[in-house]
């Protein structure tokens, strides 16, 4: 049996952190690489073939790596596509797109 991740913590830059909390940014991007594929599969956002599911997952976004770094939790769904440049995506690149559905307060 494979290891099961119960919580996924994603570090993000302060700019994106603040924009998501203000609902100015509703997507977060991760490169399509085996590292992220494995993690998104284990929380049910990708199926075994690497395709997005219709599942929602609770993800913690953290600004920094320290245990006291500011963070929030968000329910997200997964898509694959081009990101928006003004939200940090590179032109012509394809990404795992975490769609922010809601932010869990507290």
N, C-alpha and C positions, 0 to 999 in steps of 0.2 A: 504494500500500500504506500502511496506517495505522501509526502509531507503536505499538510493542509495549512495554508495561511488563513488565520482567522481575522486578521486585520492587515490592511495595506496602508503604509504611511508613505506619502509622496512629498519629498522636499520641493519647495518652489520658491522662486525669488520674491522678494517683498512687493515689488511692483505688481506681479500677477496675483499674489496673495490678497493684497488690498483691493484690486480690481474685481476679483471674484466675490469677496465679501460685500462689495458695493453693487453687485449685479451688473457691472460694466463689462465683465468677461464671463461667458457662460460655457467655455470649453477649456480644457487643459490638454496639452499634447505630449506624447511620448513617442520616441523613435520606434519604428517597427524593427525590433531586434529580439533575439532569443531571450535575453534577460527579462524584457517586459512581457513577451508572449507567455512565458512560464508563470509569471506573477498574475497576469490577468486571467489565465486559465484557472489557476487555483482558487480565485475568488468568484469564478463563474461568469466573467464578462466575455470570455472567448470559449468556444467549443474546442473539442480535441483537434479539429482541423484548422484552428486559428481564426475562425470566423466569429464575428460578433454575435452574441446571444441577445435575447430580449430581456435579460436579467438586469436587475439593479443591484448595486453593491455599495456598501458603506465604506468610504475611503477617507482617511485622515490626511489633510493637507497641512504641511508644517513649513514654516518659514525658518529654516536653519536646521541644524543637526543636534543641538543640545537638548537635554531632557526638559529644559524650561523654555524652549523655543515656542513662540505663539503658534497655535494650531486651531483648526476647526474641522469638523466632520461634514461630509456631504454625500448624499445619495447620488450616484452617477450611473449612466448607461454608457455603452461603448459603440463607437462607429469607427470606420477606417476611411480616411480621406485627406484632402488638402486642408491645411490649417490657414487661419487668417494671419497675414504678415504682421498686422498691428497687435496681434495677440501672441507673437513670438515665433510663428512658423516661418520656415525658409521657403522661398518660391520654388515650386516644382517638386518639393518633398512630400511624401505620403507619411501619415502618422496614425497611431492609435489616438483617437479623439475621445477623451472622457467628457461626456456631456453632463454638465452640472444640472441636476433636476431639482435639488433642494439643499439647503444648508441647515444642519442640525445645530440649534442654539444650545449653549450651556455645556 
